[in-house]
Amino acid sequence: MILILGRSGQVARRLIEAYGDQAVAWGRQQLDLAACTQDELRAKVAGLASSQKLRLIINAAAYTAVDRAETEVEASRRLNTVIPGWVGEVARDLSVPVIHYSTDYVYSGEGVEAQSEASPLRPAGVYAMTKLDGERALLESGARALILRVAWVYDAEGANFMRTMLRLGRDRTELRVVSDQIGAPTAARRIAEWTARVAPWWMRENHASLILNMAPQGFVSWHGFAEQIFAVAKEMNQPLKVERVEPIATSEYPTPAKRPLNSRLDCRLADRLVGEMLGERPHWSVDLKREMGLLRWESLG
């Protein structure tokens, strides 16, 4: 059995689809990670392990409200730092490996070169720092861990950039979108598929703990991503009011938390180590078309 934590999140929902009856997913109703004690977490996981053969824990739970984290510091620290450490300690004691998701925010976000796993780590802001501290807590727990750093995650469901653009594009003729932040939009569905392909190798080969960047091919700005979203929507004959997407600088759109200008991820290590399992990483625009084809347009409101 595989245990998925954070069942209501974008990636967790796709993991549930990918694994089907091979996995059990816990959300707040099963175990409230925002409020439980370490002993409660330990007892709950140990209980599952005693009733079924627990082969893997996938921690997809996280505090992802980047701006709110600047004021909700303890909430961010709880989910992004404390819980990964606790999960690691339980996994270590049960001799179960852990897969955990981290973020491009742990890097410096400077320059124009794609950032590798060995690039400088200079997180800016509470969210970024708590995510990096969560990586460290998990690794220091002694659990065997695979940490996947991902960026710009979106999905056909939930709250994310793609859905926000489509909703605004139905109501407004002109939008202003940041054009100096560069990254690779990554579908939650693709992250789940990659996880399901890499996990058997990870579990079978008994590898030491490892951090891997995971992203599609190609890079784009948020502005370019928005324009492509609208282009695909028009190809699908979806009604849109938007006529112009104005590119703006990050400085023109101030937010409580600092955003990295460079979210490019160098994925050559993943290609070398697990490329055979992953296959060719598609261009980000391929998954955008897939997600928009699966979108329930009435759900945009």
C-alpha positions in Angstrom: 0.0 0.0 0.0 1.1 3.5 -0.8 0.1 6.4 1.6 -0.5 9.8 0.0 -0.7 12.8 2.3 -2.5 16.0 1.4 -5.3 14.4 -0.7 -7.0 17.7 -1.6 -4.0 19.2 -3.3 -3.5 19.4 -7.1 -0.7 16.8 -7.2 -2.3 14.5 -4.7 -5.5 14.4 -6.7 -3.6 13.2 -9.7 -1.6 10.7 -7.6 -4.8 9.2 -6.5 -5.9 8.7 -10.1 -2.5 7.3 -11.1 -2.3 4.8 -8.3 -6.0 3.8 -7.9 -6.5 1.1 -5.4 -2.8 0.7 -4.8 -2.9 3.8 -2.6 -4.8 5.3 0.3 -5.0 9.1 0.6 -5.4 11.1 3.8 -6.8 14.6 4.0 -7.9 16.6 6.9 -10.8 14.2 7.8 -8.4 11.3 8.1 -5.5 13.3 9.8 -5.4 17.0 10.2 -1.7 17.8 9.6 -2.2 21.4 10.6 -3.3 20.4 14.1 -2.2 16.8 14.9 0.6 16.0 17.4 3.7 14.0 16.3 2.4 11.1 18.4 -0.9 11.1 16.6 0.8 11.1 13.2 3.1 8.3 14.3 0.2 6.2 15.7 -1.9 6.7 12.6 0.8 5.7 10.1 1.9 2.8 12.3 -1.6 1.6 12.4 -1.9 1.6 8.6 1.5 -0.2 8.4 0.3 -2.9 10.8 -2.9 -3.6 8.9 -1.5 -3.4 5.4 2.0 -3.6 3.9 3.1 0.0 3.7 5.6 0.3 0.8 5.9 4.1 0.3 4.8 7.4 1.7 4.2 10.3 -0.7 4.1 13.6 1.0 2.0 15.9 -1.2 0.9 18.1 1.7 2.1 21.7 1.8 1.3 25.3 2.6 1.3 26.9 -0.8 -0.2 30.4 -0.2 3.0 32.2 -0.9 1.8 35.7 0.0 -0.2 34.7 3.1 2.8 32.9 4.4 4.5 36.2 5.1 2.0 36.7 7.9 0.9 33.1 8.6 4.4 32.1 9.4 3.6 29.3 11.9 1.1 27.8 9.6 3.6 27.7 6.7 6.3 26.4 9.0 4.0 23.7 10.4 3.1 22.1 7.0 6.3 22.9 5.1 8.9 22.2 7.7 7.6 20.4 10.8 5.4 17.8 9.0 8.1 16.6 6.6 10.5 16.0 9.5 7.8 14.1 11.4 6.9 12.0 8.4 10.6 11.3 7.9 11.0 10.0 11.4 8.0 7.8 11.2 9.2 6.5 7.8 12.6 5.8 9.2 11.3 3.8 12.1 9.1 1.8 9.7 11.8 1.4 7.1 9.6 2.9 4.5 10.9 5.3 1.8 9.4 8.8 1.3 8.8 10.9 -1.8 8.4 14.6 -1.1 7.8 17.6 -3.3 9.7 20.8 -3.0 9.9 24.0 -5.1 12.0 26.2 -7.3 11.7 28.9 -4.6 14.6 27.3 -2.7 17.0 28.6 -5.3 18.4 32.1 -5.6 16.1 32.9 -8.5 18.8 35.0 -10.0 20.5 35.0 -13.4 19.2 33.4 -16.6 20.8 30.0 -16.5 18.7 26.9 -15.5 19.3 26.0 -11.9 20.6 22.6 -11.1 20.4 20.7 -7.8 23.8 22.0 -7.0 22.9 25.7 -7.6 23.0 28.2 -4.8 20.1 28.0 -2.3 19.0 31.4 -1.3 15.3 31.3 -0.5 13.6 34.7 -0.2 10.5 34.9 2.0 8.7 32.6 4.5 7.3 30.1 2.0 10.6 29.6 0.3 12.5 29.3 3.6 10.0 26.8 5.1 10.2 24.6 2.0 14.0 24.5 2.2 13.8 23.8 5.9 11.4 21.0 5.2 13.8 19.4 2.8 16.5 19.5 5.4 14.2 18.2 8.2 13.3 15.2 6.0 16.9 14.4 5.1 18.1 14.9 8.7 15.3 12.5 9.9 17.3 9.5 8.6 14.5 8.4 6.3 15.4 7.3 2.7 13.9 10.2 0.8 13.4 11.2 -2.8 12.8 15.0 -3.1 11.3 16.3 -6.3 11.7 20.0 -6.9 8.9 21.3 -9.2 7.7 24.7 -10.3 4.7 26.6 -11.7 2.3 23.8 -11.0 -1.2 24.0 -12.5 -4.2 21.7 -13.1 -7.5 21.4 -14.8 -9.1 21.7 -11.3 -8.5 23.8 -8.3 -7.0 27.3 -7.9 -4.1 28.0 -10.3 -2.8 30.4 -12.9 -4.4 28.7 -15.9 -7.9 28.7 -14.5 -7.5 32.3 -13.2 -6.5 33.5 -16.7 -9.4 31.8 -18.3 -11.8 33.2 -15.8 -10.5 36.7 -16.2 -10.3 36.3 -20.0 -14.0 35.7 -20.1 -14.8 38.9 -18.2 -12.1 41.4 -19.3 -10.9 42.8 -22.6 -7.4 43.6 -21.3 -5.1 42.0 -18.8 -1.7 42.9 -17.3 0.7 39.9 -16.7 4.3 39.8 -15.5 6.8 39.1 -18.3 10.1 39.0 -16.5 9.6 35.8 -14.4 10.7 32.8 -16.4 9.9 29.1 -15.8 8.3 26.0 -17.1 4.5 25.5 -16.4 4.2 22.0 -15.0 0.9 20.1 -15.0 0.1 18.3 -11.7 -1.0 15.3 -13.8 2.5 15.1 -15.4 4.1 15.3 -11.9 2.0 12.4 -10.7 2.8 10.4 -13.8 6.5 11.0 -13.3 6.2 10.0 -9.7 4.5 6.8 -10.5 7.2 5.9 -13.0 10.1 6.7 -10.8 8.8 5.3 -7.6 9.2 1.6 -8.5 12.9 2.1 -9.4 13.4 4.1 -6.3 11.9 1.5 -4.1 13.4 -1.5 -5.8 17.0 -0.2 -6.1 17.2 0.9 -2.5 19.0 4.2 -3.4 20.3 6.7 -1.0 18.4 9.9 -0.5 18.3 12.1 -3.5 17.1 15.5 -4.8 15.9 15.8 -8.4 14.6 18.7 -10.4 11.5 17.8 -12.5 10.1 20.1 -15.2 8.9 19.9 -18.8 11.0 21.1 -21.7 11.1 24.8 -22.6 10.8 28.0 -20.7 8.3 30.9 -20.9 7.2 34.0 -18.9 3.9 34.2 -17.1 2.9 36.6 -19.9 3.8 34.1 -22.6 2.0 31.4 -20.7 -1.2 33.5 -20.5 -1.0 34.2 -24.2 -0.7 30.5 -25.0 -3.6 29.7 -22.7 -5.8 32.1 -24.6 -4.6 30.9 -28.0 -5.5 27.3 -27.1 -8.9 28.4 -25.8 -9.6 30.2 -29.0 -8.6 27.1 -31.0 -11.2 25.2 -28.9 -13.8 27.9 -29.8 -14.2 29.0 -26.1 -15.8 32.4 -25.7 -13.3 35.0 -24.5 -13.5 38.8 -24.1 -9.8 39.3 -23.7 -8.2 41.2 -26.7 -4.8 42.3 -25.2 -2.4 40.9 -22.6 0.0 43.7 -21.6 3.4 42.6 -20.5 4.5 44.2 -17.2 7.6 44.0 -14.9 7.5 42.3 -11.5 8.1 45.8 -10.0 4.7 46.9 -11.4 2.9 44.2 -9.6 4.1 44.2 -6.0 3.3 41.3 -3.8 3.9 40.6 -0.1 6.4 37.7 -1.0 9.2 38.1 -3.4 8.9 35.9 -6.5 12.0 34.5 -8.2 12.7 36.0 -11.6 14.5 32.8 -12.7 12.5 29.6 -12.1 14.3 27.7 -14.8 15.1 24.1 -13.6 18.0 22.2 -15.0 16.7 18.6 -15.2 19.8 16.9 -16.6 20.4 14.8 -13.5 16.9 13.4 -13.7 17.3 12.7 -17.4 20.5 10.8 -16.6 19.3 8.9 -13.6 15.6 8.2 -14.4 15.2 9.3 -18.0 14.6 5.7 -19.1 11.6 5.5 -16.8 10.3 9.0 -17.6 10.8 8.9 -21.4 11.2 12.2 -23.2 10.0 15.1 -21.1 7.4 16.9 -23.2 7.4 20.6 -24.0 5.2 22.5 -21.5 2.8 23.5 -24.2 1.9 19.8 -24.9 0.6 19.4 -21.4 -1.2 22.7 -21.5 -3.3 21.5 -24.4 -4.0 18.2 -22.6 -5.1 20.0 -19.4 -7.3 22.4 -21.3 -8.9 19.5 -23.1 -9.8 17.9 -19.8 -11.0 21.2 -18.2 -14.7 21.4 -17.2 -15.3 24.8 -18.5 -18.5 25.3 -16.5 -16.4 24.9 -13.3 -14.7 28.3 -14.0 -17.8 30.1 -12.8 
